[in-house]
Amino acid sequence: MTRRAWTAIAVCVAAATGAAGVAGGAVEGSSAPALSVREYPVPAGSRPHDVAPARDGGVWYTAQGSGELGWLDPRTGRTRHIALGAASSPHGVIVGPDGAPWITDSGLNAIVRVDPRTRAVRRFPLPASTGYANLNTAVFDRRGILWFTGQSGIYGRLDPRTGRLRVFRAPRGAGPYGITATPSGAVYYASLAGSYLGRVHVARFTVRVLQPPTRNQGARRAWSDSKGRIWVSEWNAGKLGLYTPSTGRWREWRVPGATPMPYAVYVDELDKVWLSDFGANALVRFDPRTAKFTRVRLPSSPANVRQIHGRRGEVWGAESGVDKLVVVRTR
């Protein structure tokens, strides 16, 4: 689809609604459904990096700029912050099987768990021999093991039951970035500097390198759909990639626009694929059934959404460039 093929079909604009946020944005695409966009300010200097919907209806986010974990109440727009420790610089946050937020903290060089009830902070430091890992993202597999990546060239695992943490050197050195787990329990990570998708053998702790069709594509983040297929945001190439484990085949689609820069990727409950596009200051939805893209322009610029997550009917992003969270409600 060329840039000219985009046609604006809906514009959601509303006045400010106080602490609960500001609605706005524009939806573009050939068959876009009714989508609404709302932003929520977070404390200045937070520089939110990743988001994770909480079980209580709120939204966790890493306040990388202030070294804290944040929580937003979407009903009121109110936030609260939890200090993670001196020199903290949290990157990723996910909600574990225990309902707690788990954080990859590059400043602390540790995995961090926060008790959602007491707000108690527990740190799991990486071995000193690892050096600075530049921790990135984590995911839980079906057995409850947390797997994580570090851009310095490592991946690792943490068993929350025992507290044992192990670190392994990644193929091709620096680059491990986004990580995902399939419904069957397979674990994959994307290597930005290495430009590959890695499949982790969770029993042997080894990695198989899977090469996308485009060279030096800059695989940044990865997300599994309900069928266990792996979707990859290709930062350097401006493409969306798909790897199908059952066949070993790849497919790629160029993201529409003059200078697409797909950073984050997320697959919603309907198996629709979402990207954040730095080049268009937008979130982009891709329908695998029709191979059509829908672009949702973000009200604030430069939003710089570095990660996307969601729950039924909601797609959340962290707008690191403007100290806001954003949600696209799909129904």
N, C-alpha and C positions, 0 to 999 in steps of 0.2 A: 504494500500500500504506500503510495507516495504521500508527501506532505499535503499536496493539494486535495487529496482524497478525503482528508479530514473535514468533517462538517460539524459545526457546533449544533447540538440538538437539545441541550439543556443547560441552563445557567441557574445555579442555586445561589442566590444572594439574599442576605438578611442582615438586619441591624445587629449590633452587639447585644449580647444577652447577659451582661454583667459577668460575674465570676465564672459562669458556666461555659464561657467561650464565645467564639464568633463564628458564624456560619458564612460560607462563601465558596468560591471556586467555580470552575466551568468544566463541563463534561463534553468530550468530543469523541465521535466514532460513528460508524455506520449503523450500529444496532445497539446503542447504549441503553441500558435500563435506567430506571429512576434511581439516581445515586445522590446522596447528600454529603456535604463536606463540612466539617467543623474543626476549628483549631482551639487549643487550650493553652494559654500561657503558663509557663512554669517559672520559678524564680530566676531572675537575671543572673547570667554567669553559669547556669547549670550545664549548658551545652549537652542536652540529652542525646545519648548515642543509640541505645537499644530500648525496646519496649517489650512487655510481656503482660497480657491480660491476667489479672489476679482472680482467684476463685471467689472473692467477696464482691465482685463487680467493679472493683477499681482497676487501675493499670499501674504496674511497676515500670520504672524507667531508670536507667543508669545516668546519673548526673556526673558526667565525666569531668566537667569543668570544676566542680566543687568537691569531688571525691566522696560522693554520697549516693545512696539508693533513694530514689524518689517514689512516691505513690500519689496517684491522682484519683480524685473522686469525680467521675464524669457528670454526676448529677448536679454538683455544686461548683465544680472547677477548683475546689480546694486541693492543696498539696501538702505533703509532709515529707521531710527528709531525714534519713538515718545516716549518720557518719560511719564510714567503714574503716577509718584508721588513717594515721599520718601517712602522707605520700600516696594515698589512694587515687587511682585513675581508672574507674570501672569502665569496661567496654561492653560486654554482653550480659544479658540477664534472661533467664528462663525460669519457669515454674516447674519444680520437680514433682515426682509422684507423691511426695509428702506434703505438697501444697505450699512449700516454701520457695522463695526466690533464691536462685543460685547464680552467682556472679563470677565472671572471669575478670580479674582485676590486674591490669598490666602494671599499675604503680606498685601494688603490693607483691606482685609476682606470685599470686595465690588464687586459689578458688575460695570463694566466700559464700557462706550460707547465712541468711537472715531469718530469724524466727518471726513469722508474720504476726504472732500474738504478742510476744514479749519484746520484739525488736532486738533480741540478743544477736550479736555478730560472732560467727565462728569462722576462723580462717584455716585453710589447708595450704600451707606454703609449698611451693615447688622445691625439690632438692637443690641445695646450694650448687651442686655440680652442673645444674641445668644452665645457669647464667640467666641473663635477662631474656625471657621468652616472648615478650610482647603479646601476652595472652589476648585471644580474640573472642572465640565463641564456644559454646558448649551445647551438648544434647544428651539426653538419657536414652539408653537402649532398653529393650524389653525386660532385661534382667535387673534394671535399676542401677546400672553402672553409668556414671557420668563420663563422657568423652569430651575432650576439649582440644583446641588448636592454639598454636602460637606462631606468629608471623616470622619469628627468628629462624624457624625451621624445625618445629617440634609438634607432636601430637601426644596426647596422654589420656590416662584413665584414672578415675577416682572411685573407690568403692565406699559409699557413704556408711555402710554398715560397720566397716572396720577402720575407716579413715585412711586406708592405704592408698597412696598416690604414686603412680609410675609415669615416667616420661620417656618418649622414644624419638629418635631422629627421623625426620621425614625424608622421603626420596627427593632428590633435586634441591635439597637445602631450603632456603627461605621461601615463605609464601603461604603456608596453611592459614586459611581464613574461615569462611563460613562452613558449618557442619550440620548434617541432618541425619535422621534415622528413619528407616522405612517401617511400615506396619509389621513386616516380618522380623524386624530387629537388625537389619543390615545398617551399617554406618558408613557414610560417605562424607568427604570434605572437599572443598574447592581450594586450590592453590593459586593465589593471585600472581605472585612472582613466578611460580613454576608453570602456570598456564595448563593445569591438568585437573581432572577429578580423581580423587583417590578413594578406593574402597578399602576400608579397614577390616582385616580379618580379626573379629573380636575375640577369638579363642587363641590365636597365635600372636596377636598384636603386631602383625605385619600389614603392609599396604600394597595394593595393586594399583599401578598408575593406569588411568584411562584417559586417552588422548582425544579431545574434541577435534572436529574436522578443521577448524580454523586455527592456524598457527599463532602463537603469542596472543591469544584472545583475552587473557586476563580473567580467568574464571574467579569470580569474587565470592559469591554466596551460592548456596545450594539448598533445595527444599524438595522433599519427597511428596508425591501425591498419594492418593488412597490406593493406587495400583502398584506402588513401589517404584514408579518411574522418577528419575531425578532431574529436576529443572535447575538450570544454572544461569546466573547473570554474567554475561561476558563483557566486562568493563571496557577493555581495550577495543574490542571488535564492534561494540554497539549492537550486540545480538542477544537473543534468548536461546539457550541450548537445552536440548532434551536428550537424556541417555536412558535407554530401555534395557534393564539388566537381562530380561528374559531372552532378548535377541542380540544384545551387544551392539545395537545400532544407535547412531546419533542422528539428530535433526537440529537444524538451526533456523531461526527467523530473525531478520534484521528489524530492530525496533524502529517504527516510523519517526521521521523528523530529520532535520538537517544534520544535527550533531548529537545523536543519542549516546547517553552515558549511563547504561543500566547498572545500578549499584546493588540494591537489595532485591531479593526475590522471596515470594511467599505464595503458598497454595492454599486457597480457602476451602471451606467445607463442601463446596460444589465442584471442586477440582478446577476452579478458575485460577489462573496464574497472575500474580501481581508483581510489578517491578517499580522501583523508584528510578526516575530518569533525571539525573542532574542536568543534562543538556536542555531539557524542556521545563525544568522546575515542575515536575508532575509525577503523579502515580499513573501507571499504565496497567490496564487489565487485558489479559490475553485469554481468549476462549479456544481451547484446544480442539473443540468440535468443529468450529467454523474457521479457525485460523485468523480471526479478526481481533484487532486491537481497539481498545477504548482508552482514551487519555483523559485523566482528571487533573486539570491544572490546579496548582496549589495557590491559595490566596496570598501567602507571604513568600518573599524572595530575598536571598536564596535560601530555600527551605533546607536543602541538603539532607534529605531523608536517607539515613545510613542503614536502617533496618526496618523491616515490616513484620508484624505479627497480627493475630486476630482471634476472634471467636465468632460464633454463629451470627451472621448479619453485620459484622463490624470488621474493618481492616484498619489497624493502627500503625502509625509511623512516628518516629522521633525526628523532629525538625531541628537538627543540631545547629543550623545556621541562624536560627531566629529565636531560640529558647521557647519552643512550643511543641506540644504533641498534636497530631492530627488524626482524625478518624473519618473514614468513608463508610457511611452506613448504606448497606445494599438492599434494604427493604424497610 
